[in-house]
Amino acid sequence: MHLARLEMTNFKNYEEAALDFSPGFNCFVGNNGVGKTNILDAVHYLSMTKSFFNSSDTLSIRHGEDYFMIRGTFVTDDNSDELHCAFQKQKQKVFRLNGKEYQRMSDHVGKFPVVMLSPADSTLITGSSEERRRFLNMIISQYDPSYLEAHVRYNKALMQRNRILREGGSNAGLLEIYDEQMAQEAELIYQSRRKLTENLLPLFRSYYEKISGGVEKVSIRYRSHLGGGDYLQQLASSRERDYALQYTTTGIHRDDLAFEIEGHSARTTASQGQQKSFIVALKLAKFGLISSMNGFAPALLLDDIFDKFDQTRVEEIIRLVGSGEFGQVFITDTQQERIHRILDNTGVDFRLYRIGRKGVVEEEITNGVK
């Protein structure tokens, strides 16, 4: 499976743009701020129905306009699928597959999976537990639709429970109903996350060793209240505290991942280089797991990886992802000669775009030929 064509209208800094892609490597070069990353984010939209960077769709509309539109053609063997995504201010987002509109965006997630690696990923280690839960959710939802549905139902029940807690009083009967709803969904979510962590760990360790060339022992541990026994009992036991604090203090919405190097927290003791290797290995392990679960490779989006590594290490990463295990790759860089030389050295099939000012595609090169 690969994305053969992308069209954008009023998407971020692009007024109109259409690009045809290689099934292998697709590179976007140009100065900072010209819109290279926005192309990767458009690909992410077509896969996940939302931006990798912005929580609000309004932020993806080109300045001065009131809507954006993205179209994509995905090719699998001899078949092709047409995707259409449109959003207008003050209206609902529209998402269509081969002309048929989705009633729920969640029904699309996982059909055309994607893995993004960005400098913003540093928050996986340095940020809050919410970032790491999002990491788990982004993986599982791309191969298990029932997980995403359970997560939506859990969050709805959690919101209602928290509303009752804020209102105070003694509405214990209604609270118990939401406790039961949450417990039912939480068990599926907990088991999915626990299994994911177990399956992710050997892949992660293998990629970390290849990328870092080091011998450090690295680990990922999944931490959840549900590992401590019956969740319904935990909710009942924490009820008095929850009323006092006016929110639910126990549950899968408080889950976290512990990232460790040599038994110590990667957040507090790892060097900058170790943290960078840790994040790249995590994302490549995510890629490998989604590939094995779906039976085909996701698109891999590498945004400004020279910000993470020196040129030698980047060449090693590109050689790794160009080995055949990975499928279609999208990569951004500020220096055309640098990325062109690395791609030539690794011998991968590639198409290179030079992005000029105001998001204009000035030049296209395919394996060194304009």
FENNORZI-V148385 format. One record per run of one state. SS is the DSSP state (@ for helix, = for strand, . for the rest). FROM is the first residue (numbers start at 1). TO is the last residue. If there is no record, write none. Layout:
[[SS:FROM:TO] [SS:FROM:TO]]
This chain:
[[.:1:1] [=:2:11] [.:12:13] [=:14:20] [.:21:24] [=:25:29] [.:30:35] [@:36:48] [.:49:56] [@:57:60] [=:61:61] [.:62:66] [=:67:76] [.:77:78] [=:79:88] [.:89:93] [=:94:97] [.:98:99] [=:100:101] [.:102:104] [@:105:107] [.:108:113] [=:114:117] [.:118:118] [@:119:126] [.:127:128] [@:129:140] [.:141:144] [@:145:167] [.:168:171] [@:172:212] [.:213:217] [=:218:223] [.:224:224] [@:225:228] [.:229:230] [@:231:237] [.:238:238] [@:239:245] [.:246:251] [@:252:254] [.:255:255] [=:256:261] [.:262:263] [=:264:265] [@:266:269] [.:270:271] [@:272:294] [.:295:298] [=:299:302] [.:303:304] [@:305:307] [.:308:310] [@:311:321] [.:322:328] [=:329:333] [.:334:335] [@:336:346] [.:347:349] [=:350:355] [.:356:356] [@:357:359] [.:360:360] [=:361:366] [.:367:368] [=:369:369] [.:370:370]]
